[in-house]
């Protein structure tokens, strides 16, 4: 269950990121869809902690750099990310497509790292995005490591909404796709979430936790280089597991 106040703190900073400018109390209240009184109390608390400042007296507010400094310290001391990020960057540079690193969160996967393709036309995503497992290549890769009875029980909890004509919407279709992918050694999402986007993924053991890496791009660019991309992502997964193993 979400804690409402904690959620609003994150909503606030996401609103500033979307607006890309200072905002007034009334604007923030409207964007966050909360009462002005609740928004005022939230802003005053965060301002008192040094994370917001007034651009002018009784005017607009904007985040200070404190949140950036805190995030930098946290990121700089992440023992896993420090070893994984250079390997993901190398995979992005070699493939020239977007790379996503994610782990399971209930019936979903959460994106822990995203390195976007240098191409103008590319798949774009944000760190922290949450996607449904059944229509996500990393989700399938993670499910492949679950005991069969646990995986089948998981299917029954999924909504399996049809996002595109290619979305797999039955337990039988999804299970057949995962079993086929286990045999060939990689998992895919060919237009199941976005019609013209394709991703391939492999599972990766990160300190005993099964996560996943995916390589994502437009179908027209992915398919001609599919075998090359498969080899690159499989090699990267082995390198990640080796690097994480050294960290432990």
C-alpha positions as CSV (number, residue, x, y, z in Angstrom):
1,X,0.0,0.0,0.0
2,X,1.3,3.4,-0.9
3,X,1.9,6.0,1.8
4,X,0.1,9.1,0.4
5,X,2.4,11.8,1.8
6,X,5.5,10.0,0.6
7,X,4.0,9.6,-2.9
8,X,3.2,13.3,-3.0
9,X,6.8,14.2,-2.4
10,X,7.9,12.2,-5.5
11,X,4.9,13.6,-7.4
12,X,6.1,17.1,-6.6
13,X,9.6,16.6,-8.0
14,X,8.2,14.9,-11.1
15,X,5.9,17.9,-11.7
16,X,9.0,20.2,-11.6
17,X,10.8,17.8,-14.0
18,X,7.8,18.0,-16.4
19,X,7.3,21.8,-16.2
20,X,11.1,22.6,-16.3
21,X,10.5,25.9,-14.6
22,X,9.5,27.4,-11.3
23,X,5.8,27.1,-10.3
24,X,3.4,28.7,-7.9
25,X,1.4,27.0,-5.1
26,X,-1.8,27.1,-7.1
27,X,0.0,25.6,-10.2
28,X,1.5,22.8,-8.1
29,X,-1.8,22.1,-6.4
30,X,-3.5,21.8,-9.8
31,X,-0.8,19.7,-11.4
32,X,-0.7,17.3,-8.4
33,X,-4.5,17.3,-8.1
34,X,-4.5,17.9,-4.3
35,X,-6.1,20.6,-2.2
36,X,-4.2,23.9,-1.9
37,X,-4.0,23.5,1.9
38,X,-2.4,20.1,1.6
39,X,0.0,21.3,-1.1
40,X,1.0,24.3,1.0
41,X,1.9,22.1,4.0
42,X,3.9,19.8,1.8
43,X,5.8,22.6,0.2
44,X,6.5,24.3,3.5
45,X,8.0,21.0,4.9
46,X,10.2,20.4,1.9
47,X,11.3,24.0,1.8
48,X,12.2,23.9,5.5
49,X,14.4,20.9,4.7
50,X,16.3,22.9,2.1
51,X,15.0,21.1,-1.0
52,X,12.9,24.1,-2.3
53,X,13.5,27.8,-2.5
54,X,11.4,30.8,-3.4
55,X,12.4,32.4,-6.7
56,X,10.9,35.6,-5.5
57,X,9.0,36.6,-2.3
58,X,5.5,35.2,-2.2
59,X,6.1,33.9,-5.7
60,X,7.2,30.8,-7.5
61,X,9.1,27.9,-6.0
62,X,11.8,25.7,-7.5
63,X,13.9,22.8,-6.2
64,X,17.4,23.5,-4.9
65,X,20.4,21.4,-5.9
66,X,20.3,19.6,-2.6
67,X,18.4,16.7,-4.1
68,X,20.9,16.4,-6.9
69,X,23.8,16.3,-4.4
70,X,22.1,13.7,-2.3
71,X,21.4,11.6,-5.4
72,X,25.0,11.9,-6.5
73,X,26.3,10.6,-3.2
74,X,23.9,7.7,-3.2
75,X,24.7,6.8,-6.8
76,X,28.5,7.1,-6.3
77,X,28.4,4.6,-3.5
78,X,26.1,2.0,-5.1
79,X,28.3,-1.1,-5.1
80,X,26.3,-2.9,-7.8
81,X,25.6,0.0,-10.2
82,X,29.3,1.0,-10.2
83,X,30.2,-2.3,-11.7
84,X,27.2,-2.8,-14.0
85,X,26.8,0.7,-15.6
86,X,30.1,0.6,-17.6
87,X,29.1,-2.8,-19.0
88,X,25.6,-1.5,-20.0
89,X,27.2,1.5,-21.6
90,X,29.5,-0.8,-23.6
91,X,26.4,-2.8,-24.8
92,X,24.6,0.4,-25.8
93,X,27.6,1.7,-27.7
94,X,28.1,-1.7,-29.5
95,X,24.5,-2.1,-30.4
96,X,23.5,1.5,-30.8
97,X,20.1,0.7,-29.3
98,X,18.5,1.5,-26.0
99,X,19.5,-0.7,-23.1
100,X,17.3,-1.3,-20.0
101,X,18.3,-3.0,-16.7
102,X,15.3,-4.0,-14.6
103,X,14.1,-6.2,-11.8
104,X,10.8,-7.7,-10.6
105,X,8.4,-5.8,-8.5
106,X,5.3,-7.9,-7.8
107,X,3.5,-8.4,-11.2
108,X,5.7,-5.8,-12.8
109,X,9.3,-4.9,-13.6
110,X,10.8,-1.7,-12.5
111,X,13.5,0.0,-14.7
112,X,16.7,0.5,-12.6
113,X,18.8,1.8,-15.4
114,X,18.2,3.1,-18.9
115,X,20.8,4.0,-21.5
116,X,19.2,5.5,-24.6
117,X,20.3,4.8,-28.2
118,X,22.2,7.6,-30.0
119,X,19.8,7.4,-32.9
120,X,17.3,10.2,-33.4
121,X,14.5,7.6,-33.7
122,X,14.8,5.4,-30.7
123,X,13.0,3.7,-27.8
124,X,12.9,6.1,-24.8
125,X,12.2,5.2,-21.2
126,X,12.9,6.6,-17.8
127,X,14.6,5.1,-14.7
128,X,11.8,4.1,-12.3
129,X,9.2,3.2,-15.0
130,X,7.1,0.2,-14.1
131,X,5.9,-2.2,-16.8
132,X,3.7,-5.3,-16.7
133,X,5.7,-8.5,-16.8
134,X,3.6,-10.4,-19.3
135,X,4.2,-8.0,-22.2
136,X,7.8,-7.1,-21.4
137,X,10.8,-9.1,-22.5
138,X,12.6,-8.7,-19.2
139,X,9.5,-9.7,-17.4
140,X,9.4,-12.9,-19.4
141,X,13.1,-13.5,-18.7
142,X,12.6,-13.2,-15.0
143,X,9.5,-15.4,-15.0
144,X,11.5,-18.1,-16.7
145,X,13.5,-18.6,-13.5
146,X,10.4,-19.1,-11.3
147,X,9.4,-22.6,-10.4
148,X,6.7,-23.8,-12.9
149,X,3.9,-23.9,-10.3
150,X,4.8,-20.4,-9.1
151,X,4.9,-19.1,-12.6
152,X,1.5,-20.5,-13.5
153,X,0.0,-19.1,-10.3
154,X,1.4,-15.7,-11.3
155,X,-0.3,-15.8,-14.7
156,X,-3.7,-16.0,-12.9
157,X,-3.0,-12.7,-11.1
158,X,-2.2,-10.8,-14.3
159,X,-4.7,-8.6,-16.2
160,X,-3.2,-9.4,-19.6
161,X,-4.7,-6.4,-21.2
162,X,-4.3,-6.2,-25.0
163,X,-2.0,-3.3,-25.7
164,X,-1.6,-4.1,-29.5
165,X,-2.7,-6.8,-31.9
166,X,0.5,-8.7,-31.0
167,X,0.0,-8.7,-27.2
168,X,-0.2,-12.2,-25.7
169,X,-3.4,-12.3,-23.7
170,X,-3.8,-15.9,-22.6
171,X,-1.8,-18.1,-20.1
172,X,-1.3,-20.7,-22.8
173,X,0.2,-18.2,-25.3
174,X,2.5,-16.6,-22.6
175,X,3.7,-20.0,-21.3
176,X,4.4,-21.3,-24.8
177,X,6.4,-18.1,-25.6
178,X,8.4,-18.4,-22.4
179,X,9.2,-22.1,-22.9
180,X,10.3,-21.4,-26.5
181,X,12.5,-18.6,-25.3
182,X,14.1,-20.7,-22.6
183,X,15.1,-23.2,-25.2
184,X,16.7,-20.6,-27.5
185,X,18.3,-18.6,-24.7
186,X,16.7,-15.2,-25.1
187,X,13.3,-13.5,-24.7
188,X,11.5,-11.1,-26.9
189,X,8.7,-8.5,-27.2
190,X,7.9,-7.9,-30.8
191,X,5.3,-5.1,-30.9
192,X,3.4,-6.4,-27.8
193,X,3.5,-3.1,-26.0
194,X,4.2,-0.6,-28.7
195,X,3.5,-1.8,-32.3
196,X,6.7,-0.7,-34.0
197,X,9.1,-1.5,-31.1
198,X,11.0,-4.7,-30.5
199,X,13.1,-5.8,-27.6
200,X,15.2,-8.8,-26.7
201,X,16.2,-9.7,-23.2
202,X,18.2,-12.2,-21.1
203,X,18.0,-12.9,-17.4
204,X,21.0,-12.0,-15.2
205,X,21.8,-13.2,-11.7
206,X,22.7,-10.2,-9.5
207,X,23.8,-11.5,-6.1
208,X,21.1,-14.2,-6.1
209,X,18.4,-11.9,-7.4
210,X,17.2,-12.6,-11.0
211,X,17.1,-9.3,-12.9
212,X,17.1,-8.7,-16.7
213,X,18.8,-6.8,-19.4
214,X,17.0,-5.8,-22.6
215,X,18.1,-4.3,-25.9
216,X,15.3,-2.2,-27.5
217,X,14.7,-0.4,-30.7
218,X,12.4,0.1,-33.7
219,X,11.5,-3.3,-35.4
220,X,12.8,-2.1,-38.8
221,X,16.3,-1.6,-37.3
222,X,16.3,-4.5,-34.8
223,X,15.4,-7.4,-37.1
224,X,18.3,-7.1,-39.6
225,X,20.8,-7.2,-36.8
226,X,19.0,-9.6,-34.5
227,X,21.7,-12.3,-34.3
228,X,24.3,-9.7,-33.7
229,X,22.2,-8.2,-30.9
230,X,21.6,-11.6,-29.3
231,X,25.3,-12.3,-29.2
232,X,26.0,-8.9,-27.7
233,X,23.4,-9.1,-25.0
234,X,24.3,-12.6,-24.0
235,X,27.9,-11.6,-23.7
236,X,27.0,-8.6,-21.6
237,X,24.9,-10.7,-19.2
238,X,27.8,-13.0,-18.5
239,X,30.1,-10.0,-17.9
240,X,27.5,-8.5,-15.5
241,X,27.2,-11.7,-13.5
242,X,31.0,-12.0,-13.3
243,X,31.4,-8.4,-12.2
244,X,28.7,-8.7,-9.5
245,X,30.2,-12.0,-8.4
246,X,33.5,-10.1,-7.8
247,X,31.7,-7.5,-5.7
248,X,30.4,-10.2,-3.4
